[in-house]
Amino acid sequence: MAKKKQFKAESKRLLDLMINSIYTHKEIFLRELVSNASDAIDKYYYESQGHADASQFEIRIEPNKEARTLTISDTGIGMSKEELEENLGTIAKSGSLAFKEEMKKKEENNNEDVDIIGQFGVGFYSAFMVAKDVRVITKKAGSDEAYEWVSAGEDGYEITPCTKETNGTTIILTLKEDTDEEKYSQYLETYELKELIKKYSDYIRYPIKMNVETQKMKEGTEESEKPEYETVVEDQTLNSMVPLWKRQKSKITDEEYNQFYKDHFYDYQDPQKVIHFSVEGNTSFTALLYIPSHLPQGFYSQDYKKGLQLYCRGVFIMDHAEELLPDSLRFVKGLVDSQDLSLNISREMLQHDHQLKLIAGRIEKKVLNELGNMLAKDREAYEKFFEEFGVNLKFGVYNNYGMDKEKFQDLLLFYSSREKKYVTLSEYVSRMKEDQKDIYFVSGKDVELIDKMPVVQTLKNKEFEVLYLTDEVDEFVMQTLMNYKEKTFRNAAQGDLDLDSEEEKEALNKSKEENKDLLTFMKEALGDEVAEVKLSNKLTEDPVCLTAGEGISFEMEKVFANMPNQSPMPMKATRILEINPNHPIFETLKTLYASDKDKVKEVTEVLYDQACLIEGFAIKDPIAYSKKICELLVK
């Protein structure tokens, strides 16, 4: 009987760490053992210099419910007794890593992709998370000797000679008994094994096979009203082997791209755009990205998870690699496959490293370039995209204190008063008047309401184009941008626009002086509600308007008011009531001021409430406002 040997490298403590601490999910064991099997076949292929019969390469899964065993076997290179001792007797000794490094040293292979997955030498021991004992039967290619390695975990292992007809390795796991917390029997269920292979190992390059029971119609009963069925065992290949993203782009149809998206990212509609590209260099990777045609369900909820699926040499690592996407592009779905990413020892998560940042930067640049091309070449499609995800691009402008604003500013769209459609900032600037210094914008709830605002009507009459901002983030965007092509952004509903001629300025100043007392009385009548009451040439047909002074605008005031955990002293814009000196109502005010100041006070209050309503503010006392209107109407 073979003498039991102890694991090297502080085995008891280290193996306990392997089993209980490194891996988050027990199901990972199957991924690790299948990856090891794939590596073993790779080694056989490279050692044989491509002369081996590739049709014989396979990985086989065999569950046995009666014996509570799960067998994973391969037709790879196998191991000698010494290699068994070295690879399985020493924890964290990676034969794959050693082989990879050896191959790199050979000049003839310097430019060859040695696609070996394992690098830490701990994946095998994940088997002990689900197994009470593990048997490994192996035969080295080219050898007549076979050996069996047996271990129940921390108590060590035994190696004995055995018989095996073909080269390769067979791993037999005797599963632990089920507990209230863990159902180890699930790893003997056909459907569970198929799902795990599909999830983690679908793109292993060699076929992963398993005998599967299926229902098949009995011969001779096909034409009968009640056809009979029988249970048959079929040898099924569980994995796809060749991932879509590794195929030549020219040989992939739109239908294949779209179907892959719907199957893998759980959407019922085709994506709006597919971005498929590869990068070679210090950090090599392939990315298959999709821009959805509509907002994903729960997109703005806290539970929504951004990020791309991550594969390492075709092996699934994680579902949402957040580090690969900036928040501004969180709507992008897809995957990245790279052999250069530094993973943690369990391969369940990324380590933050330089390669990761490089990949994320290339992805961001590629997506933004593709969006720019869409804007230039397919305006209709881009506007559809912007309707769904434009807010995210705006977020990209003011995120990180505006450091990335130049990446996004030319992708922004705003509704134009002149064009009656979306325009870019570049298109606006190209149409500006020769002496125009500012890019005018006005914020509001929707386009229809903004278009009716007094200040907008004035600007339109003077043939100035106005951008209509309807998203809550828009003013933050304009504040972050500050200027575009040396033109300053200007909120037309805030402050003096200085659009009057010298004659108009002179006439206005004269009227201000003549009616100084009236304006002072109106300010006193409104008290602290306004900072000033003044005459303005900003108005054409409307009698009054409310404008904001320096500081925050009215729209920003509304945004802050809707924020959670609002302070008892909310931020408010400075309110200025502007009067149209050419409107009949002002003549009425002048007449009343000489004879009935109480009536002037009533009219002033009504005008202020009207101005508040125009700006979308609630008035303090709707009942009093209604009564005043009625009284004025009957007198």
Buried (B, 14 or more C-beta within 10 A) or exposed (E): EEEEBEBBEEBEEBBEBBBEEBBEEBBBBBBBBBBBBBBBBBBBBBBEEEEBEEEEBBBBBBBEEEEBBBBBBBBBBBBBBEBBBBBBBBBEBBBBBBBBEEBEEEEEEEEEEBBBBBBBBBBBBBBBBBBBBBBBBBBBBEBEBBBBBBBBBBEBBBBEEBEBEEBBBBBBBBBBEEEEEEEBBBBBEBEBBBEBBBEBBBBBBBBBBBEBEEEEEEEEEEEEEEEEEEEEEEEBEBBBBEBBBBEEEEEBEEEEBBEBBBEBBEBEEBBBBBBBBEBEEEBBBBBBBBBBBBEBEEBEEEEEEBBBBBBBBBBBBBEBBBBBBBEBBBBBBBBBBBBBBEBEBBBBBBEEEEBBEBBBEBBBEBBBEBBEEBBEEEBEBBBBBBEBBBBBBBBBBBBEEBEBBEBBBBBBBBBBBBEEEBBBBEBBBEEBEEEBEBBBBBBBEEBEBBBEBBBBBBBBEEEBBBBBBBBBBBBBBBBBBEEBEEBEBBBBBBBEBEBBEEEEEEBBEEBBEEBEEBBEBBBEBBEEBBBBBBBBBBBBEBBBBBBBBEEBBBBBBBBBEEEEEEEEEEBEBBBBBBBBBBBEBBEBBBEBBEEEEEBBBBBBBBBBBBBBBBBBBEBEEEEEBEEBEEEEEEE
